[in-house]
Amino acid sequence: MFEDECSFWLHYNGAYGWFHHNERNPLSMDRHSGKVHVYGAIAFRGKVSLTLFRVNMNSNLYSNLLERDHMPGVNVLYPRAWTLVQDNNSSHKAIF
């Protein structure tokens, strides 16, 4: 199973820097409000899963997504054994 994640900005406002939500300022926004993350996995025998999320990836989220979304699908495609292939992202170093 090959898996990876990618982030997409939903809009471009021409401004550089981070925005922080301020309840007194209705024009402010959360730091990642315009971003969506996609996490997917594929295998030789077919697609495994595709998950969308809005929070930043960390090791806890990674292990939850892997266990909840990817492992059931890959176990259907490869009931006996399979190998996980991933990049060296620090969030991929979660311990189950």
C-alpha positions in Angstrom: 0.0 0.0 0.0 1.3 3.4 -1.0 0.0 6.3 1.1 0.6 10.1 1.3 -1.1 13.3 2.2 -1.3 16.7 0.5 -2.7 20.1 1.4 -4.7 22.4 -0.8 -5.5 26.1 -0.3 -9.1 26.7 -1.2 -8.6 30.4 -2.1 -5.9 32.9 -2.7 -6.3 36.4 -1.2 -3.0 37.8 -2.3 -1.8 38.3 1.3 1.2 36.7 2.8 1.5 35.6 6.4 -0.7 33.9 9.0 -4.2 35.0 10.0 -5.4 34.5 13.5 -9.1 34.4 14.5 -10.1 37.4 16.6 -13.7 37.5 17.8 -13.6 41.4 17.8 -12.6 41.5 14.2 -15.2 39.8 11.9 -12.8 39.9 9.0 -10.2 37.7 10.7 -9.9 34.0 10.2 -8.3 30.9 11.7 -4.8 30.1 10.6 -5.8 27.1 8.4 -9.4 28.0 7.6 -8.7 28.1 3.9 -6.9 24.8 3.7 -8.0 21.3 3.3 -5.8 18.1 3.6 -6.2 15.0 1.5 -4.8 11.7 2.7 -5.1 8.7 0.4 -3.8 5.2 -0.2 -3.5 3.0 -3.3 -2.3 -0.5 -4.0 -1.6 -2.6 -7.0 -5.1 -4.2 -6.8 -6.9 -0.9 -6.5 -7.7 2.2 -4.4 -7.7 1.8 -0.7 -9.2 5.0 0.7 -9.3 8.8 0.5 -9.8 11.0 3.5 -10.3 14.8 3.8 -9.6 16.7 7.0 -9.0 20.3 8.1 -6.6 20.0 11.1 -2.8 19.7 10.7 -1.4 16.1 10.5 0.3 14.8 13.6 1.2 11.3 14.7 -2.1 10.7 16.6 -4.2 11.7 13.7 -2.0 9.7 11.3 -2.3 6.5 13.4 -6.1 7.0 13.7 -6.5 7.6 9.9 -4.3 4.6 9.1 -6.2 2.3 11.5 -9.7 3.6 10.8 -9.6 4.4 7.0 -6.7 2.5 5.3 -6.2 -0.8 7.1 -9.7 -2.1 6.6 -9.6 -1.4 2.8 -6.1 -2.8 2.3 -7.0 -5.9 4.3 -9.9 -6.6 1.8 -7.5 -6.3 -1.2 -4.7 -8.3 0.5 -6.1 -10.6 3.2 -2.9 -12.5 3.8 -0.2 -9.8 3.9 0.8 -6.4 2.6 3.5 -3.8 3.0 3.1 -0.1 3.9 5.2 2.3 1.8 5.4 5.9 3.1 7.6 8.9 3.0 9.8 10.0 6.0 7.3 12.6 7.4 7.7 13.1 11.1 4.0 12.4 11.7 4.4 9.0 10.2 6.5 7.9 13.1 3.5 7.1 15.3 3.7 4.1 17.6 0.5 1.9 17.7 
